[in-house]
Amino acid sequence: MNITTKQIDEAAIRLEGIVNKTPLQYSKRLSKKYDAKIFLKREDLQEVRSFKIRGAYNKIASLSENDRKKGVVCASAGNHAQGVAYSCSALKINGAIFMPVTTPTQKIDKVKHFGGKFAEVQLVGNTFDDCYKAAMEYCKKKKSVFVHPFNDPLTIAGQGTIGKEIYDAIFQQNNSDEAVEGLEKSVDPEKTIVIAAIGGGGLTSGVSSYLKQKNKGISVIGAEPEGAAAMYLSIKNNKLIALDAIDTFVDGAAVKQVGDLTFSICKKLVDKVLPVPEGLICSVMIELYQNEGIVTEPAGALSVSVLDLIKDKIKGKTVICILSGGNNDILRYPEIMERSLVYQGRKHYFIVEFAQKPGQLRNFVDKALGPTDDIVRFEYMKKTNKEKGPALIGIELRNKDDLMPLLIRMKEIELNYRILDTKDLLYQYLV
């Protein structure tokens, strides 16, 4: 099934006065870094701080009076839930909203805030797929209308209005009242790339549907978290793939299986889907905050994170990164910093076997550590009936190249050690 520009144009009319026509912001820093014209589509500036309001409202506002009386149900890791809650309140429709228990508290509180008396929140399961199953059972029992977060034509059309806004801003400049800073008067579609995050695929399906029908020369790239690369694997295998397990860190884009509708659209229209390491996403989140003062959630930074993976292919081109959301709980920043340092190769954890006699730690500090190496974690308990005992040591380096000299010095003083791999169960406990 195709989503037409007519459907997206109709959605844009329906959304007038409800969603913000978010700015296309020129990034001087990123443009200089990648030798390209880089723009950020600021969907984090929506009232609900994500693009999800577009699809949710378009779907709910399209319901018949009879369906509105039945109420609506949704399953969401957070942003779609906020969009549905906001829409329910605006349209005076009752909604039951199912969210995973792992959803950040900040998102849960926002859902309750936007929905008020019209939204009932139920926390079920650890992933989107768990709460989706519970929501469908509830929906069937109550005979309510299910508002799918991505696999629905009306939801996709709503998200597609972002593509319309991008197209109008870049290629319809003469018809626009607002000039975009940094944008050339004439932009070559063949040298234009739009990057969008993929969770279930609704955003990328909608954006690609509009842009590709307007001009096939425009490239669309989907950005997916490496720990939940369901769309990437589905397209690669030419069939829907259900993942056995996923990393839920990028909670706004962590689904085990994308929709059949979004899969068919992305397979046909999206030029490339790229899995992005979670550590790289964390590094980009930190850079956006420190340099531009932009707060993104992990899924919101997916599109910008892709730039590092395609830097050799975007020189001299116009690139639009859709910042899909900014609902990030401040309590998550210690983990974000940790994942970023590990990804950069600047933080490592070791199990080191020490002889149980005085002076061993001093020997390690004096002879193994470099002048800028820093011990950030040390756990050791002396075992009185053994000659040796293991210690857990976390070391932060100023530069990733400092690792090899550290390992050489540890070998020279004859330390028995093991570097913890990111897949180790103990490592998962630490980070």
Secondary structure as UniProt FT lines:
FT   HELIX           5..14
FT   TURN            15..18
FT   STRAND          24..26
FT   HELIX           28..34
FT   STRAND          37..42
FT   HELIX           43..45
FT   TURN            47..48
FT   HELIX           52..61
FT   HELIX           65..70
FT   STRAND          72..75
FT   HELIX           79..91
FT   STRAND          95..99
FT   TURN            101..102
FT   HELIX           105..115
FT   HELIX           116..118
FT   STRAND          119..123
FT   HELIX           128..142
FT   STRAND          145..146
FT   HELIX           153..171
FT   HELIX           173..175
FT   TURN            181..182
FT   HELIX           189..191
FT   STRAND          192..197
FT   HELIX           202..214
FT   TURN            216..217
FT   STRAND          219..225
FT   HELIX           226..228
FT   HELIX           230..237
FT   HELIX           251..253
FT   HELIX           260..269
FT   STRAND          272..276
FT   HELIX           278..287
FT   HELIX           288..292
FT   HELIX           299..301
FT   HELIX           302..306
FT   HELIX           307..309
FT   TURN            311..313
FT   TURN            315..316
FT   STRAND          318..323
FT   HELIX           330..332
FT   HELIX           333..343
FT   TURN            344..345
FT   STRAND          347..355
FT   TURN            358..359
FT   HELIX           360..367
FT   TURN            371..372
FT   STRAND          374..380
FT   TURN            384..385
FT   STRAND          388..396
FT   HELIX           400..402
FT   HELIX           403..412
FT   TURN            413..414
FT   STRAND          416..419
FT   TURN            422..423
FT   HELIX           425..430
//
